[in-house]
Amino acid sequence: MSFFDEIHLGSALIVGAGQGIGLGFVQRLLLEPKILRVYATYHQKEHATSLISLAQLHPNQLICFYMDVTDEAQIEKCAKKISQYTKELHLVINCVGVLHDTQLKPEKSLRQAKQENLLKYFQINSITSILLAKHFLPLFIHQDSSIFACISAKIGSIGDNKLGGWYGYRASKAALNMFIRTIAIEYRRKSPKTIVVSLHPGTTNTQLSLPFQKNVLPGKLFSVEFTVTQLINVIAHLKDVDSGCFFSWDGSRLPW
């Protein structure tokens, strides 16, 4: 029996749904008969036009909120808004992450490491998840099974690091994995029916990977649809013993 078989009519929240994998999850979950309503957050409205159009097409099934994940007050406010619609969440997936922008570029050497850039990596890639776990915990405390998942990256695996470089991104994803492991331990006490996991999506054809796609081996650059389908399958088959673990898109368990 899969996770979706176990819930009656559930609610899902996708954080960072404006584009890419987050938007893909929203599109997929709108088709899931066991998910009654999808909540979704976005940061930049100009990059969330597809999401907003979806909400207009599905006004009773999809509800969108603006949220800046670097502002804890906004995370708390969003949790309170959602609690006005429902007292139970069954699936939360945090898809927010940054690898590069106008300020950030993955470091090739120590010479390129800058304090302000390292802090930004951690603020977005790591700290967001622990604050989401903090403020959405009350919505996980119910009798049904539930899942709190965060999109991590294999490059955040310390045991798998053979190439070096990319200091900020690697370390912030490694920190995310430690947060997930630690959140799972506390949730086991406070919300024992919630499974908490990190998920590696593989290299997906999104804006995040765009500058680096030329180095991807043939067949290893995934479409958003493929990635989402794979991760939904991983999520659907999670067991209680999997809480606090790190899974790849193919269901294999990754080393810390």
C-alpha positions in Angstrom: 0.0 0.0 0.0 1.4 3.4 -1.0 1.2 6.7 0.9 -1.6 8.0 -1.3 -3.7 4.8 -0.6 -3.4 5.5 3.1 -4.9 9.0 3.2 -8.6 9.7 2.6 -8.7 13.2 1.1 -5.5 15.0 1.9 -3.9 18.5 1.6 -0.5 19.2 0.1 1.8 22.2 0.3 4.5 22.9 -2.2 7.0 25.6 -1.2 8.8 27.2 -4.1 6.2 26.3 -6.7 6.7 29.3 -9.0 8.6 27.3 -11.6 10.8 24.2 -12.2 10.3 21.1 -10.0 8.0 22.9 -7.6 5.6 23.8 -10.4 5.9 20.3 -11.7 4.8 18.9 -8.3 1.7 21.2 -8.3 0.7 20.1 -11.8 1.1 16.4 -10.8 -0.7 16.7 -7.5 -3.7 18.4 -9.1 -4.2 15.1 -10.9 -3.9 13.0 -7.7 -7.5 11.9 -6.6 -6.4 11.5 -3.0 -5.3 15.2 -2.7 -8.3 17.4 -2.1 -6.4 20.7 -2.2 -2.9 22.0 -3.0 -1.3 25.0 -1.4 1.6 26.6 -3.2 4.0 29.4 -2.5 6.0 31.6 -4.8 8.5 34.4 -4.3 8.7 36.3 -7.6 5.3 36.9 -9.3 6.9 37.5 -12.7 8.4 34.0 -12.6 5.1 32.4 -11.3 2.8 33.2 -14.2 2.1 29.5 -15.0 1.3 28.8 -11.3 -1.0 31.7 -11.0 -2.8 30.7 -14.3 -3.2 27.2 -12.8 -4.8 28.7 -9.7 -7.3 30.6 -11.9 -8.2 27.3 -13.6 -8.5 25.4 -10.3 -9.8 28.1 -7.8 -11.1 25.5 -5.4 -8.3 23.1 -5.6 -5.2 25.3 -5.8 -4.5 28.2 -3.4 -1.3 30.3 -3.8 0.6 32.5 -1.4 3.5 34.9 -1.8 6.3 34.0 0.7 9.9 35.0 1.1 11.5 32.0 2.7 14.4 34.1 4.1 11.9 35.9 6.4 10.7 33.8 9.3 7.8 36.1 9.9 6.4 35.4 6.4 6.8 31.6 6.9 4.8 31.9 10.2 2.2 34.1 8.5 1.8 31.6 5.7 1.3 28.7 8.2 -1.4 30.7 9.9 -3.1 31.5 6.6 -3.2 27.8 5.6 -4.5 26.9 9.0 -7.5 29.0 8.3 -8.3 26.6 5.4 -7.3 23.3 7.0 -6.1 21.9 10.3 -4.2 19.0 8.6 -1.4 18.8 6.0 -0.5 15.4 4.6 2.3 16.3 2.3 4.8 19.2 2.4 7.6 19.4 -0.2 10.1 22.2 0.1 11.5 22.9 -3.4 13.3 26.1 -2.7 17.0 26.2 -3.5 19.7 28.4 -5.0 22.8 27.5 -6.9 23.5 30.6 -8.8 22.0 34.1 -9.5 23.3 37.5 -10.3 25.4 37.4 -7.2 26.2 33.7 -6.7 28.4 31.4 -8.7 29.6 28.0 -7.4 33.2 28.4 -6.2 35.9 26.5 -8.0 38.5 27.3 -5.4 38.9 28.8 -1.9 39.9 32.1 -3.6 36.3 32.6 -4.7 34.7 31.9 -1.3 32.9 35.0 0.1 31.2 35.3 3.4 28.1 37.0 2.1 27.6 34.4 -0.6 28.1 31.5 1.9 25.5 33.0 4.2 23.0 33.3 1.3 23.5 29.7 0.4 22.8 28.6 4.0 19.9 31.0 4.4 18.0 29.7 1.4 19.2 26.1 1.1 19.4 25.1 4.7 17.6 27.4 7.2 14.4 27.5 5.2 13.6 23.9 5.9 14.0 24.0 9.7 11.8 27.1 9.9 9.1 25.3 7.8 9.3 22.3 10.1 9.0 24.6 13.1 5.9 26.6 11.9 4.1 23.8 10.1 4.4 21.2 12.8 0.9 21.9 14.3 -0.6 21.0 10.9 1.2 17.6 10.9 -0.2 16.5 14.3 -3.2 14.4 13.3 -4.1 10.7 12.9 -3.3 10.3 9.2 0.1 9.5 7.7 2.0 12.5 6.5 5.3 13.4 4.8 7.7 16.4 5.1 10.2 16.3 2.2 12.9 18.7 1.1 14.7 18.8 -2.2 18.4 18.3 -1.4 21.2 17.3 -3.8 23.6 14.4 -4.0 26.4 17.0 -4.1 25.5 17.6 -0.4 26.6 14.1 0.5 29.9 14.3 2.4 30.6 10.6 1.8 30.2 11.1 -2.0 32.3 14.2 -2.3 35.2 13.2 -4.6 35.7 16.4 -6.7 35.6 19.3 -4.2 34.7 22.8 -5.1 31.2 24.3 -4.9 31.8 25.1 -1.2 28.6 27.0 -0.4 26.2 24.8 -2.3 27.7 21.5 -1.0 27.9 22.7 2.6 24.4 24.2 2.6 22.9 21.0 1.2 24.9 18.9 3.7 23.5 21.2 6.5 20.0 20.7 5.1 20.5 16.9 5.4 21.6 17.3 9.0 18.5 19.4 9.7 16.3 16.8 8.1 17.9 14.0 10.2 17.4 16.1 13.4 13.9 17.2 12.5 12.9 13.6 12.0 14.1 12.7 15.5 11.9 15.4 17.1 9.0 14.8 14.8 9.1 11.1 15.9 8.2 12.3 19.3 5.8 15.1 18.5 4.2 14.0 15.2 5.0 10.2 15.0 3.0 9.6 11.9 5.1 12.1 9.9 8.0 10.8 7.7 10.8 13.4 7.2 13.2 12.9 4.3 15.7 14.6 1.9 15.3 13.9 -1.8 17.8 14.1 -4.6 16.1 14.9 -7.9 19.0 14.3 -10.3 20.0 16.9 -12.7 16.8 18.4 -14.0 16.2 20.7 -16.9 15.5 23.9 -14.9 16.9 27.4 -14.5 19.0 26.1 -11.6 21.0 23.6 -13.7 20.9 25.6 -17.0 24.5 27.0 -16.9 25.9 23.6 -16.1 24.0 21.3 -18.5 26.8 21.0 -21.1 28.7 18.9 -18.6 25.8 16.4 -18.0 26.3 12.9 -19.4 23.8 11.8 -22.2 20.6 10.6 -20.7 21.3 12.1 -17.3 19.5 15.5 -17.9 15.9 14.8 -16.8 12.8 16.6 -17.7 10.8 18.2 -14.9 8.0 15.7 -15.6 10.3 12.7 -15.3 11.9 14.0 -12.1 8.5 14.7 -10.5 7.1 11.3 -11.5 10.2 9.6 -10.0 10.1 11.6 -6.7 6.3 11.0 -6.3 7.0 7.3 -6.7 9.7 7.5 -4.0 7.3 9.5 -1.7 4.5 7.1 -2.3 6.5 4.1 -1.0 8.2 5.7 2.0 7.9 3.7 5.3 8.1 4.9 8.9 11.7 3.5 9.1 12.7 5.8 6.3 12.2 9.0 8.3 15.4 10.9 8.6 17.0 9.4 5.5 18.3 10.7 2.2 16.8 9.2 -1.1 17.7 9.6 -4.7 15.2 9.9 -7.6 15.5 6.2 -8.3 14.6 5.2 -4.7 18.1 4.3 -3.6 19.4 5.5 -0.3 22.3 8.0 -0.5 25.2 8.3 2.0 25.4 11.3 4.3 
